[in-house]
Amino acid sequence: MKLKITQVRSIIGALRNQKDTIKALGLGHPHYVTVKPKNPQILGMVNVVRHLVTVEEIAD
């Protein structure tokens, strides 16, 4: 399984670790989309910024 991660909110005013996590996920501006493998590391990163992104599961 893979995760389609879409940034829906701006990182202006977000905490430093949240901004760093958004960058590490390959996002940066609202409406950016990235596809990542579903693993514990990515799920933990998504959990940190769950209020800034939407996540959909997609099949390989």
Summary of the structure (lengths in Angstrom):
residues: 60
radius of gyration: 10.6
end to end distance: 5.6
largest distance: 35.1
contacts: 156
relative contact order: 0.39
helix: 30%
strand: 28%
